[in-house]
Amino acid sequence: MGQLLPSSTTLFTSKPSPTCTFLSLLIIGILGFYTLHFPHPLLSSSNSHSALRFRQIFLSHATNATLSSYLRALTLHPHLAGTPPSVDTFNFVRAHFLGLGLDTRSAHYNALLSYPLHSSLSAHFGNGSRVDIPLTEPGLNNNRDGVVPPYHAYSPSGSAHAKLAFANHGTDEDYRALGELGVNVSGCVVIVRRGDDVSRGEVVRKAEKNGALAVLLYTEGAGGDGNGGFKKGFERGFVMNGVGDPLSPGWAGVDGAERLDLDDPEVLKRFPKIPSTPLSAEAAESLLGWLGGATVPAAWRESLPAAVRGVGPGPTVVNFTYKGEKKVVKIHNVFAVIRGSEEPDRYVLLGNHRDAWTYGAVDPNSGTAALLDIARRYSLLMRSGWNPRRTIILCSWDAEEFGMVGSTEWVEQNIANLGSKAVAYLNVDCAVQGPGFFVRSTPQLDNLILEVTKKVKDPDSVGATVYEKWMTANRRVDVQRLSAVDSDFAPFLQHAGIPSMDMYYGIDFSVYHTAYDAYEWMINFGDPFFQRHVAVAGMWGLLALHLADDLVLPFNFLSYADQLKHYKDVLSNLLDGGVSLHPLTTAIQEFAYAAKEAEDEAQKLRDQENTSELVILKTRALNDRLMFAERGFLDSDGIEGRQWFKHLVYGPPGEHGSKLSFFPGVGDAMLRAKRMSRTEGEAKVQHEIWRVARAIQRAEKSLRGDVF
């Protein structure tokens, strides 16, 4: 196997113990008899029985209590990246992997992170009175020592004494609405409520563009502690533009590596120029209630308290000060490697980050607990005689909360090895936020995801599988896609072109990034009996077992072709006759033909009664084509203005307002075209359509394996 981790930071352990408990042997015997009657269509017949037996063992060894104990241990203390408690969690995960007898390795990077030193906020009134606004969660006690004060990482230090104005979600449309009311926020402090599709950094940059001096950003509360909602919580987060260490953009920040200066223009452009801070919903409602001026637009009224009538500016004046520091610190990734017995140079990666803004019971350690439990169960399988066909790597990332720093540095360091050897990356961040199953994925994994959800018990319904509950709730299986940049799949898919997946229970949760994201919230509201944790760990682990053990990789590109056709149809409804979609249509048709040919070839190989050397060679060749097809969607020039993002099908839009959650370059061009002449704008959009068409052609060629 090629060197995946730097040798200077690799830790090796003794081989797994051969011992096996009597109970395990008994279960293996029972399941071995049981599974003879349930062959799996994704495996060759020679391997199906043993593979299914091991999958049943994996599922049968889930325990709620074990997952609860892992989460409790991980959340005893806050563990912000770059702090000593964060190193403690690194050591905890590392010790867990070592204790299971797994080959345990680590990778360490120097990264520029950001921490608060002081902040204050007060409101001043015309009669000379003032009210100090607390900038921390109430009710913290000795058990909560070490919680970082609310702040925005990478916010510049600064102060502002000015009138307050309300800018709704802080989008361009919102500032235009204020302009129509005759409201100018230049020279003001703006208060903004978080929107679903606008990042914190974008909110601050748009306020800066409109002349604001500072930003107060709040998230609306869920309505009271009775259902786990905390209007007193402050949502921490980062406001940097882009991902990864800003001082080593595009390469890994290892010891002795090149580093840009903090005042380098390439570094400075990643940070906003005006200060900002998170605000609680409770404090925001008080400030908003003191505003006068123009009346709040009707379109903004939803969920605003009745007492909020004006948008300002003023008459309330606020005095805001923030002082922070940016410093280079050491961050730590840790891995468990289970070497493949037959294809050790093919990697199936499962990843979750450890670092948290506070205690991180949901974000991210519900996912970390699941990862630790998968490691435990894989170790049991190894002691029961299992070795994966392909290499499995369990990845525990650091500094995700600062912009996917740990995973990005590692991907940048290992881009050649990953590009030639990675089968798929399976991400779980917030494994459990509440009820309801959600999954995002690249389309070739859709069928495998459906297959796995049929094998795992639904945590909230007696006698039903996750698939059955999913269908009942949605009337269809709804797999979302991965265009956002909100977790560690971003560098794998959007930079390296590796098929990826992200899954979780619950669409959001009321204590996100607050001091209340603690073990107590999980056992009271999120998952009191840890049944959802069991379900996520089961599906996550089974997905990896299929990808690591199935003779033919369980990718189906017919789903990808259907998705691309849908995207073309959506795009057709948004464009006028001046832009041709013919290049896209032709490329997608050829891709669909290649997908059908690949699926037919895969089915023939799955139906083979033997695994002769010739069959193995044919299978390996097909698997390579299936694995590398996703790389075809990459473009070396990347998305215009954001060249680090290379994927032309899935990636973040450059500006809020794009109506596309796919083809990010096309969406950006459509927005820019509105500021150009008709001829120039159409040419811009047409060029981006050609770029996507060429990317689809590259993927099609890769899927066929042809050069002619």
Legacy VTK file of the C-alpha trace (Angstrom):
# vtk DataFile Version 3.0
C-alpha trace
ASCII
DATASET POLYDATA
POINTS 708 float
0.000 0.000 0.000
1.249 3.493 -0.838
2.241 5.815 1.968
-1.014 7.501 3.029
0.102 9.180 6.235
3.471 10.835 6.909
5.815 8.305 8.507
6.974 10.821 11.074
3.463 10.997 12.487
2.444 7.343 12.184
1.830 5.198 15.211
1.775 1.424 14.882
0.197 -1.064 17.240
0.319 -4.772 17.890
-1.863 -7.080 15.806
-5.436 -7.797 16.955
-5.905 -10.508 19.567
-7.087 -13.878 18.173
-9.293 -14.575 21.181
-13.042 -14.745 20.820
-15.676 -15.018 23.515
-18.015 -17.972 23.810
-20.987 -15.665 23.259
-19.529 -14.378 20.011
-18.927 -17.925 18.793
-22.488 -18.898 19.644
-23.905 -15.906 17.761
-21.660 -16.615 14.793
-22.918 -20.194 14.656
-26.561 -19.207 14.804
-26.184 -16.417 12.264
-24.126 -18.613 9.969
-27.058 -21.061 9.712
-29.587 -18.220 9.392
-27.835 -16.321 6.642
-27.598 -19.313 4.283
-31.181 -18.508 3.274
-30.640 -14.840 2.391
-28.238 -14.328 -0.530
-27.378 -10.726 -1.395
-27.589 -9.501 -5.014
-24.565 -7.216 -4.748
-22.114 -10.057 -4.011
-20.739 -12.911 -6.039
-22.228 -16.194 -4.864
-18.894 -17.469 -3.544
-18.648 -14.637 -1.052
-22.292 -13.870 -0.271
-22.795 -16.227 2.656
-19.754 -15.226 4.683
-20.224 -11.531 3.896
-23.842 -11.591 5.015
-22.891 -13.505 8.146
-20.419 -10.812 9.150
-22.943 -8.060 8.432
-25.458 -9.750 10.685
-22.832 -10.023 13.412
-22.066 -6.336 12.966
-25.727 -5.381 13.400
-26.339 -7.748 16.291
-23.569 -6.242 18.416
-25.021 -2.742 18.631
-25.640 -1.557 22.191
-27.332 1.664 23.268
-25.397 1.745 26.536
-22.032 1.611 24.789
-22.888 4.533 22.526
-24.163 6.492 25.527
-20.942 5.862 27.434
-18.811 7.031 24.514
-20.829 10.240 24.208
-20.683 10.884 27.935
-16.898 10.540 27.974
-16.460 12.800 24.949
-18.630 15.601 26.373
-17.368 15.888 29.940
-15.552 19.101 29.031
-15.704 21.676 26.217
-13.066 20.866 23.611
-12.513 23.712 21.178
-9.852 22.945 18.558
-6.375 24.056 19.553
-7.023 23.844 23.308
-5.733 21.238 25.807
-9.176 19.599 26.256
-9.301 19.093 22.493
-5.999 17.220 22.703
-7.607 15.089 25.407
-10.322 13.991 22.976
-7.614 13.165 20.417
-5.928 10.974 23.017
-9.267 9.387 23.955
-10.061 8.373 20.378
-6.482 7.248 19.776
-6.510 5.125 22.939
-9.820 3.593 21.873
-8.423 2.541 18.496
-5.242 1.191 20.092
-7.198 -0.674 22.738
-9.123 -2.477 20.014
-5.863 -3.619 18.460
-6.359 -1.487 15.359
-3.495 -0.048 13.320
-3.621 3.504 14.671
-1.996 6.500 12.985
-2.109 10.257 13.286
-1.393 13.381 11.282
-0.661 16.794 12.787
-0.823 20.220 11.145
-0.093 23.822 12.016
-3.151 25.948 11.321
-4.230 29.538 11.878
-7.191 29.504 14.263
-8.962 32.371 16.003
-9.987 32.964 19.633
-11.798 35.721 21.576
-10.132 37.943 24.171
-12.914 40.396 25.076
-16.310 41.556 23.869
-18.997 43.897 25.158
-22.313 45.309 23.977
-24.551 48.010 25.449
-27.650 49.873 24.277
-27.956 53.648 24.855
-31.176 55.659 24.852
-32.107 59.302 24.331
-32.809 59.868 28.028
-29.203 59.024 28.881
-29.910 55.533 30.215
-28.118 52.398 29.052
-28.584 48.627 29.181
-25.650 46.234 29.133
-26.331 43.215 26.931
-24.716 40.018 28.315
-22.675 38.197 25.706
-22.660 34.778 27.338
-25.174 32.077 28.152
-26.705 32.314 31.651
-26.714 29.428 34.077
-23.174 28.228 33.523
-21.681 26.682 36.664
-18.508 24.929 37.734
-19.437 21.927 35.605
-19.357 24.183 32.585
-16.031 25.892 33.175
-14.010 26.318 30.042
-16.845 27.208 27.668
-15.475 29.684 25.159
-17.397 32.995 25.176
-19.653 33.471 22.151
-17.692 34.811 19.172
-17.152 34.545 15.438
-13.854 32.924 14.552
-11.709 35.098 12.257
-13.716 38.246 13.014
-11.362 41.243 13.126
-11.031 43.191 16.345
-12.901 46.489 16.350
-15.513 48.670 17.950
-18.534 50.657 16.845
-20.686 53.264 18.580
-23.602 53.873 16.217
-27.313 53.587 15.592
-28.758 50.119 15.220
-30.586 48.934 12.080
-32.337 45.658 11.252
-31.403 43.943 7.963
-33.488 40.753 8.187
-31.313 37.909 6.779
-28.690 40.282 5.416
-29.099 39.337 1.747
-28.850 41.653 -1.243
-32.631 41.488 -1.536
-32.994 42.599 2.085
-30.716 45.601 1.587
-32.648 46.520 -1.555
-35.867 46.345 0.461
-34.350 48.713 3.026
-33.329 51.051 0.227
-36.895 51.129 -1.065
-37.929 52.251 2.436
-35.335 55.006 2.335
-33.159 53.265 4.929
-29.383 53.483 4.582
-27.349 51.287 6.954
-24.046 52.977 6.158
-22.404 53.979 9.414
-24.750 51.736 11.448
-24.433 48.545 13.421
-26.764 46.032 11.754
-28.614 43.239 13.490
-29.329 40.222 11.291
-31.108 36.930 11.827
-29.538 33.762 10.436
-31.038 32.413 7.234
-30.809 28.838 6.025
-28.917 29.568 2.834
-26.624 32.453 3.797
-23.349 31.763 5.575
-22.177 33.855 8.506
-19.240 35.123 6.501
-21.470 36.149 3.615
-23.762 38.026 6.009
-20.825 40.012 7.369
-19.349 40.721 3.931
-22.665 42.003 2.584
-23.088 44.253 5.618
-19.560 45.544 5.048
-20.379 46.151 1.370
-23.383 48.265 2.431
-21.287 50.430 4.738
-22.167 48.867 8.113
-19.649 49.187 10.933
-20.402 45.882 12.690
-22.831 42.942 12.669
-24.870 41.352 15.457
-26.081 37.953 14.232
-28.730 35.908 16.008
-30.593 32.657 15.475
-34.272 32.549 16.275
-35.048 30.368 19.294
-37.249 27.305 19.153
-39.720 28.665 21.675
-38.763 27.602 25.162
-36.883 25.034 27.181
-39.794 22.600 27.274
-38.934 21.198 23.845
-35.210 21.751 24.014
-35.254 25.258 22.569
-32.963 27.832 24.166
-33.573 31.469 23.260
-30.687 32.308 25.580
-28.126 30.426 23.492
-25.468 32.049 21.283
-24.625 30.341 17.989
-20.858 30.411 17.576
-19.283 29.908 14.162
-16.621 31.089 11.722
-16.779 33.960 9.226
-13.730 33.092 7.127
-14.168 32.715 3.384
-13.216 29.272 2.063
-11.984 26.162 3.857
-8.709 24.903 5.254
-5.781 26.693 6.851
-5.644 30.218 5.361
-1.838 30.311 5.619
-1.345 27.166 3.507
-4.020 27.410 0.794
-3.876 24.354 -1.467
-1.132 22.566 0.435
-0.814 20.987 3.882
0.432 22.986 6.875
2.919 20.369 8.065
6.017 21.220 10.083
8.495 23.107 7.914
5.970 23.821 5.151
5.676 27.110 3.287
3.338 29.532 5.059
1.915 32.811 3.828
2.224 35.896 6.017
-0.849 36.989 7.906
-0.830 40.291 5.984
-0.521 38.583 2.591
-3.326 39.842 0.288
-4.366 36.239 -0.410
-4.847 35.715 3.319
-6.501 39.050 4.076
-9.172 38.596 1.428
-10.448 35.544 3.294
-11.405 37.584 6.371
-14.119 40.250 6.762
-13.040 43.805 7.594
-15.737 44.656 10.143
-16.267 42.943 13.514
-19.223 40.724 14.304
-20.567 38.633 17.141
-23.322 36.089 17.729
-26.322 37.233 19.745
-28.969 35.247 21.583
-32.565 35.372 20.339
-33.592 36.800 23.695
-31.124 39.696 23.489
-31.982 40.282 19.829
-35.682 40.616 20.588
-34.941 43.284 23.182
-32.770 45.274 20.775
-35.257 44.943 17.918
-38.081 46.101 20.174
-36.238 49.378 20.769
-36.003 50.244 17.064
-38.048 52.954 15.408
-37.859 54.298 11.876
-39.520 52.696 8.872
-41.980 49.869 9.455
-40.747 46.298 9.115
-41.677 45.015 5.612
-44.564 42.562 5.608
-42.381 39.895 3.989
-40.076 39.990 7.024
-42.777 39.689 9.667
-42.926 35.896 9.859
-41.656 34.677 13.270
-40.779 38.199 14.436
-42.241 39.189 17.840
-45.210 41.541 17.654
-43.229 44.157 19.569
-40.789 44.514 16.648
-42.189 47.319 14.494
-39.314 49.341 13.037
-36.087 48.638 11.149
-34.238 51.771 12.343
-31.744 53.239 12.129
-32.107 54.037 15.802
-33.180 55.739 17.834
-31.309 53.152 19.904
-27.534 53.508 19.784
-25.327 50.517 20.541
-21.736 50.402 21.697
-20.042 47.201 20.556
-16.443 46.095 21.055
-14.722 42.869 20.083
-11.075 41.948 20.585
-9.710 38.637 19.399
-6.489 36.982 18.309
-5.452 34.757 15.450
-2.656 32.322 16.192
-1.034 29.258 14.679
-1.768 26.141 16.722
-1.234 22.411 16.302
-4.261 20.350 15.274
-4.510 16.571 15.375
-6.200 13.985 13.144
-6.273 10.329 14.185
-7.003 7.232 12.086
-7.626 3.517 12.426
-6.560 1.524 9.374
-7.957 -1.948 8.614
-5.811 -3.187 5.771
-7.565 -4.882 2.875
-6.691 -8.519 2.317
-7.002 -8.530 -1.492
-7.079 -4.883 -2.618
-5.145 -3.002 0.053
-4.577 -0.111 -2.362
-8.291 0.744 -2.441
-9.541 2.893 0.427
-13.023 3.165 1.910
-13.021 6.117 4.304
-15.411 6.885 7.168
-14.972 10.312 8.760
-16.243 12.499 11.593
-14.756 15.529 13.340
-14.110 15.640 17.125
-13.679 19.334 17.855
-16.660 21.298 19.180
-17.492 24.906 19.957
-18.548 23.804 23.445
-19.461 20.291 24.652
-20.581 19.068 21.258
-23.007 16.343 22.314
-24.794 16.653 18.976
-22.189 18.485 16.929
-20.045 16.471 16.399
-19.724 13.846 19.098
-22.965 12.006 18.391
-21.097 11.116 15.202
-17.839 10.429 17.043
-19.645 8.016 19.360
-20.998 6.185 16.304
-17.497 6.043 14.762
-16.048 4.587 17.965
-18.795 1.972 18.063
-18.162 1.008 14.451
-14.484 0.566 15.334
-15.473 -1.669 18.248
-17.706 -3.821 16.068
-15.190 -4.031 13.216
-12.612 -5.208 15.753
-15.051 -7.905 16.857
-15.509 -8.987 13.241
-11.739 -9.232 12.825
-11.504 -11.455 15.886
-14.265 -13.552 14.319
-12.216 -14.120 11.162
-13.194 -11.168 8.966
-10.788 -9.101 6.927
-12.115 -6.606 4.400
-11.336 -7.076 0.742
-10.386 -3.377 0.508
-8.761 -1.132 3.110
-11.060 0.681 5.538
-9.857 3.901 7.175
-11.703 5.414 10.140
-10.914 9.154 10.261
-11.310 11.479 13.249
-10.814 15.095 12.149
-9.800 18.186 14.107
-10.737 21.878 13.600
-13.760 21.283 11.381
-15.591 24.099 13.145
-13.017 26.597 11.841
-13.666 25.656 8.218
-13.041 21.913 7.692
-9.380 22.553 8.484
-8.219 19.096 9.621
-9.815 17.167 6.757
-8.800 19.756 4.160
-5.141 19.726 5.205
-5.077 15.921 5.046
-6.756 15.763 1.644
-4.382 18.400 0.275
-1.392 16.456 1.636
-2.593 13.127 0.216
-4.328 14.323 -2.958
-2.370 12.007 -5.292
-2.913 8.871 -3.215
-6.563 9.650 -2.618
-7.148 10.509 -6.253
-5.817 7.142 -7.376
-6.994 4.912 -4.505
-10.062 6.278 -2.674
-13.286 4.366 -3.378
-15.632 6.582 -1.358
-15.801 8.889 1.639
-18.678 8.363 4.117
-19.207 11.315 6.449
-21.275 11.616 9.610
-21.105 14.888 11.537
-24.169 15.490 13.723
-25.385 11.885 13.782
-28.410 12.703 15.930
-30.131 16.095 16.093
-33.694 14.855 16.534
-36.303 12.786 14.653
-36.366 12.036 10.937
-33.718 10.403 8.755
-31.797 12.504 6.219
-29.019 11.577 3.824
-27.027 13.465 1.211
-24.948 11.674 -1.376
-23.466 11.588 -4.831
-26.029 9.750 -6.986
-24.095 6.557 -7.768
-24.498 5.606 -4.082
-28.304 5.965 -4.078
-29.127 2.295 -4.637
-26.662 1.143 -2.000
-28.128 3.583 0.522
-31.622 2.234 -0.135
-30.379 -1.333 0.240
-28.793 -0.572 3.599
-31.797 1.304 4.995
-33.841 -1.857 4.409
-31.539 -3.798 6.766
-31.606 -1.481 9.788
-34.434 -1.165 12.303
-36.099 2.222 12.478
-35.374 3.781 15.870
-38.788 5.416 16.220
-41.167 2.744 14.882
-41.775 -0.774 16.170
-41.343 -3.455 13.536
-40.328 -1.126 10.701
-37.045 -0.573 8.916
-35.496 2.827 8.296
-36.518 2.469 4.639
-40.159 1.765 5.488
-40.395 4.722 7.866
-38.630 6.937 5.336
-41.125 6.002 2.630
-44.074 6.536 4.975
-42.846 9.974 6.019
-41.892 11.275 2.552
-43.933 9.076 0.176
-40.657 8.670 -1.665
-37.001 8.087 -0.906
-35.482 11.548 -0.802
-31.687 11.541 -1.111
-30.293 15.080 -1.084
-27.046 16.193 -2.728
-23.760 17.662 -1.537
-23.425 21.193 -2.894
-23.116 22.815 0.530
-19.787 23.403 2.264
-20.823 22.506 5.780
-18.890 19.401 6.767
-15.825 17.296 6.044
-17.117 15.780 2.797
-16.303 19.093 1.066
-12.571 18.498 0.417
-13.155 14.880 -0.596
-15.921 15.526 -3.128
-15.598 19.150 -4.168
-11.791 19.257 -4.334
-10.697 15.646 -4.930
-13.732 14.198 -6.767
-14.283 11.242 -4.427
-17.833 9.784 -4.223
-19.243 10.915 -0.872
-22.156 10.612 1.517
-23.393 12.405 4.660
-26.195 11.121 6.920
-27.934 12.215 10.123
-31.133 12.102 12.161
-32.956 15.422 12.584
-32.790 18.377 10.213
-31.629 20.875 12.839
-31.589 21.404 16.598
-32.206 24.368 18.837
-28.927 24.340 20.778
-26.665 24.364 17.707
-23.184 25.740 18.535
-24.339 26.922 21.973
-23.201 26.009 25.482
-26.381 23.937 25.806
-25.226 21.347 23.244
-24.392 19.008 26.108
-25.013 15.402 27.113
-28.025 16.507 29.166
-29.742 17.889 26.066
-29.186 14.620 24.211
-30.671 12.427 26.937
-33.603 14.795 27.489
-34.477 15.775 23.924
-32.264 14.440 21.138
-32.132 10.671 21.698
-32.960 9.628 25.267
-32.541 5.892 24.594
-29.770 6.211 21.967
-31.824 4.276 19.438
-31.074 6.810 16.699
-27.375 6.530 17.447
-27.690 2.756 16.958
-29.447 3.256 13.613
-26.860 5.699 12.250
-23.936 3.523 13.329
-25.619 0.507 11.748
-26.215 2.166 8.381
-22.819 3.882 8.336
-20.970 0.658 9.125
-22.976 -1.428 6.652
-22.347 1.035 3.824
-18.625 0.700 4.427
-18.824 -3.107 4.615
-20.466 -3.230 1.184
-17.952 -0.826 -0.338
-15.053 -2.712 1.214
-16.230 -6.299 0.592
-18.487 -6.453 -2.486
-16.548 -7.994 -5.358
-18.103 -5.489 -7.766
-18.341 -2.001 -6.322
-22.020 -1.237 -5.585
-22.100 1.938 -7.675
-24.985 2.538 -10.083
-24.459 5.460 -12.451
-27.926 5.203 -13.958
-29.081 7.232 -10.962
-26.395 9.816 -11.760
-27.570 10.013 -15.365
-31.170 10.542 -14.249
-30.068 13.282 -11.879
-28.100 15.059 -14.604
-31.127 14.905 -16.917
-33.241 16.472 -14.189
-30.690 19.257 -13.696
-30.722 19.958 -17.437
-34.513 20.188 -17.424
-34.509 22.605 -14.475
-31.885 24.711 -16.211
-33.932 24.739 -19.407
-36.844 26.352 -17.545
-34.572 29.102 -16.179
-32.839 30.106 -19.429
-34.176 31.926 -22.440
-33.549 31.059 -26.086
-30.226 32.874 -26.301
-28.330 30.030 -24.615
-28.107 26.532 -26.062
-28.278 23.437 -23.874
-27.385 21.176 -26.795
-23.815 20.496 -25.547
-25.225 19.480 -22.166
-27.989 17.351 -23.654
-25.577 15.445 -25.881
-23.052 14.890 -23.082
-25.734 13.580 -20.701
-27.118 11.201 -23.344
-23.670 9.703 -23.912
-23.121 9.490 -20.155
-26.451 7.624 -19.781
-25.403 5.100 -22.454
-22.099 4.543 -20.651
-23.913 4.156 -17.327
-26.212 1.486 -18.809
-23.275 -0.401 -20.317
-21.375 -0.277 -17.012
-24.404 -1.504 -15.053
-24.972 -4.380 -17.503
-21.311 -5.357 -17.233
-21.456 -5.144 -13.449
-24.535 -7.377 -13.295
-22.891 -10.026 -15.467
-19.884 -10.099 -13.153
-22.118 -10.315 -10.074
-23.895 -13.282 -11.646
-20.644 -15.182 -12.251
-20.544 -18.566 -10.512
-16.776 -18.495 -10.199
-14.116 -16.022 -9.205
-11.366 -17.096 -11.589
-8.332 -14.934 -12.151
-9.848 -13.629 -15.388
-13.081 -12.653 -13.601
-11.091 -10.922 -10.870
-9.099 -8.963 -13.474
-12.261 -7.937 -15.323
-13.860 -6.929 -12.049
-10.869 -4.866 -11.015
-10.900 -3.056 -14.366
-14.606 -2.286 -14.067
-14.250 -1.175 -10.451
-11.528 1.261 -11.456
-13.827 2.807 -14.048
-16.664 3.046 -11.531
-14.360 4.569 -8.939
-12.692 7.125 -11.212
-15.800 8.369 -13.013
-16.502 10.952 -10.298
-13.040 12.464 -10.894
-14.182 13.334 -14.403
-16.471 16.045 -13.041
-13.431 17.931 -11.747
-11.996 20.856 -13.690
-8.397 21.891 -13.060
-9.347 25.583 -13.268
-12.085 25.147 -10.658
-15.101 27.395 -10.213
-14.422 30.980 -11.243
-13.395 33.040 -8.226
-13.195 29.925 -6.050
-10.622 27.814 -7.860
-10.090 25.434 -4.928
-13.568 24.009 -5.622
-12.986 21.792 -8.667
-16.267 19.868 -9.024
-18.526 21.345 -11.706
-21.687 19.435 -10.738
-21.651 19.805 -6.935
-20.166 22.836 -5.234
-21.138 26.022 -3.435
-22.692 28.957 -5.269
-20.509 32.042 -5.307
-23.314 34.416 -4.411
-26.576 34.159 -2.549
-29.401 34.341 -5.021
-28.398 31.491 -7.314
-31.435 29.357 -8.059
-29.285 26.304 -8.723
-28.141 23.770 -6.135
-26.039 22.141 -8.875
-23.721 23.315 -11.687
-22.307 26.090 -9.447
-20.378 27.744 -12.252
-23.515 28.020 -14.366
-25.475 29.478 -11.442
-22.766 32.063 -10.824
-22.693 33.002 -14.516
-26.466 33.466 -14.577
-26.230 35.946 -11.699
-23.311 37.812 -13.249
-25.098 37.954 -16.590
-27.713 40.221 -15.015
-24.989 42.857 -14.604
-23.771 42.565 -18.218
-25.134 43.308 -21.638
-27.391 40.609 -23.053
-24.729 39.417 -25.507
-21.952 39.304 -22.891
-24.174 37.612 -20.336
-25.343 34.900 -22.696
-21.756 34.220 -23.764
-20.747 33.892 -20.097
-23.501 31.383 -19.348
-22.841 29.469 -22.571
-19.164 29.065 -21.688
-20.035 27.597 -18.289
-22.500 25.189 -19.901
-19.734 24.027 -22.230
-17.442 23.514 -19.226
-20.028 21.310 -17.510
-20.634 19.400 -20.742
-16.899 18.703 -21.061
-16.798 17.521 -17.431
-19.658 15.087 -18.099
-17.833 13.875 -21.210
-14.721 13.216 -19.107
-16.798 11.214 -16.632
-18.398 9.290 -19.504
-14.993 8.450 -20.992
-13.797 7.286 -17.595
-16.869 5.110 -17.145
-16.345 3.507 -20.563
-12.599 3.173 -20.121
-12.088 4.283 -23.722
-9.644 6.783 -25.186
-11.229 6.685 -28.657
LINES 1 709
708 0 1 2 3 4 5 6 7 8 9 10 11 12 13 14 15 16 17 18 19 20 21 22 23 24 25 26 27 28 29 30 31 32 33 34 35 36 37 38 39 40 41 42 43 44 45 46 47 48 49 50 51 52 53 54 55 56 57 58 59 60 61 62 63 64 65 66 67 68 69 70 71 72 73 74 75 76 77 78 79 80 81 82 83 84 85 86 87 88 89 90 91 92 93 94 95 96 97 98 99 100 101 102 103 104 105 106 107 108 109 110 111 112 113 114 115 116 117 118 119 120 121 122 123 124 125 126 127 128 129 130 131 132 133 134 135 136 137 138 139 140 141 142 143 144 145 146 147 148 149 150 151 152 153 154 155 156 157 158 159 160 161 162 163 164 165 166 167 168 169 170 171 172 173 174 175 176 177 178 179 180 181 182 183 184 185 186 187 188 189 190 191 192 193 194 195 196 197 198 199 200 201 202 203 204 205 206 207 208 209 210 211 212 213 214 215 216 217 218 219 220 221 222 223 224 225 226 227 228 229 230 231 232 233 234 235 236 237 238 239 240 241 242 243 244 245 246 247 248 249 250 251 252 253 254 255 256 257 258 259 260 261 262 263 264 265 266 267 268 269 270 271 272 273 274 275 276 277 278 279 280 281 282 283 284 285 286 287 288 289 290 291 292 293 294 295 296 297 298 299 300 301 302 303 304 305 306 307 308 309 310 311 312 313 314 315 316 317 318 319 320 321 322 323 324 325 326 327 328 329 330 331 332 333 334 335 336 337 338 339 340 341 342 343 344 345 346 347 348 349 350 351 352 353 354 355 356 357 358 359 360 361 362 363 364 365 366 367 368 369 370 371 372 373 374 375 376 377 378 379 380 381 382 383 384 385 386 387 388 389 390 391 392 393 394 395 396 397 398 399 400 401 402 403 404 405 406 407 408 409 410 411 412 413 414 415 416 417 418 419 420 421 422 423 424 425 426 427 428 429 430 431 432 433 434 435 436 437 438 439 440 441 442 443 444 445 446 447 448 449 450 451 452 453 454 455 456 457 458 459 460 461 462 463 464 465 466 467 468 469 470 471 472 473 474 475 476 477 478 479 480 481 482 483 484 485 486 487 488 489 490 491 492 493 494 495 496 497 498 499 500 501 502 503 504 505 506 507 508 509 510 511 512 513 514 515 516 517 518 519 520 521 522 523 524 525 526 527 528 529 530 531 532 533 534 535 536 537 538 539 540 541 542 543 544 545 546 547 548 549 550 551 552 553 554 555 556 557 558 559 560 561 562 563 564 565 566 567 568 569 570 571 572 573 574 575 576 577 578 579 580 581 582 583 584 585 586 587 588 589 590 591 592 593 594 595 596 597 598 599 600 601 602 603 604 605 606 607 608 609 610 611 612 613 614 615 616 617 618 619 620 621 622 623 624 625 626 627 628 629 630 631 632 633 634 635 636 637 638 639 640 641 642 643 644 645 646 647 648 649 650 651 652 653 654 655 656 657 658 659 660 661 662 663 664 665 666 667 668 669 670 671 672 673 674 675 676 677 678 679 680 681 682 683 684 685 686 687 688 689 690 691 692 693 694 695 696 697 698 699 700 701 702 703 704 705 706 707
